[in-house]
Amino acid sequence: MKKYWSNRARSLTPYVPGEQPRDRQFIKLNTNENPYPPSPMALAAIRAAACDTLRLYPDPECTSLREVLGATYGLKPEQIFVGNGSDEVLALCFQAFFDPERPVLFPDITYSFYPVFADLYGLTYQEVPLDENFALPLEPFLEPNGGVVIANPNAPTGRELSLCGIRTILEANPDAVVVVDEAYVDFGAHSAVELIDRYPNLVVVQTMSKSRSLAGLRVGFAMGHENLIAALNCVKNSFNSYTLDRLALAGAEGALRDQDYLQATAMKIQYTRACTASQLKQQGFIVTDSAANFLFVSHPDVAAKDLLDGLRQRGILVRWWDKPRISNYLRITVGTDEEMQALCAATAELVKGR
Ligand code: PMP
């Protein structure tokens, strides 16, 4: 069936995103989407941009959006790169900063797109085992390597590595780039953005998909030293000049102008996360400490796969991976209070049914 495919295409095992059901209504707690709508300012900006000027190409340099991002994060526009979702930004990081000769390091349990990017670009990598509590050991990152990628907070565990830990890794690797993927940072973790002016080898990647409720708009960004941002532009402009469309540029700017909305919705999610975690613990679940908009949970008496299937039958989607070390865990996105009540009622039934 792979006739006409290139050898590279034949060799790939693509990333599989969480299900986006089309048939029936589910409570969707499987892809870490935000349960609240985007800021009204984002929606108004998108509506205003849906006009005659769509016949024109968008600004290939995304200057206005980078200026607003710069003002928001205390950086110069030259220290900012934007892309079509942080997946694209991460893919460009793998191409811009890593070479096949030296392995890229990332944890064994982390965002499963990293090994896919490495394979796509013919890079080698080493997976650093997390400890039994899913904490990241620092020693392996002190050995020579060709670059580091860390999701912080990590996915799917939700665990946060301290900024002190990030600094240790940055200082041990002055000749390699350290990419910190902060897709979930706004839900209560500490951002490494404040380290950018001190470390020329640091790239911080964030997204509008989670805390700004704009997964459908596809906007991600990288922040770092101008030299690193120039490398990202060099690769991007060898691939696609117009990665962000006019609606995405406008909507992202609108969202950034409404920091109050971001704070309010992120706080709500943190509150709901704490309530859900305590209810699940009462039901006997082991709940990993999460600084993200999801919980990573396991039950000593009920297999995660059975919980996944039982929840699905009750109209609730969560995420499960058939992978070593985590096959008895579920990742549950934090939704609204009502959605999490429904989840906890369903898990209570499934646990009692044992
Ligand atoms: N990084 C991590 C750790 C993620 O979980 C995700 C979402 N799947 C992404 C990056 C990509 O998000 P997006 O492309 O929507 O910005």
Residues whose N, C-alpha, C, O or C-beta is under 5 A from the ligand:
A	BS01	PMP	G85 S86 D87 Y111 A151 A155 D181 A183 T207 S209 V219 G220
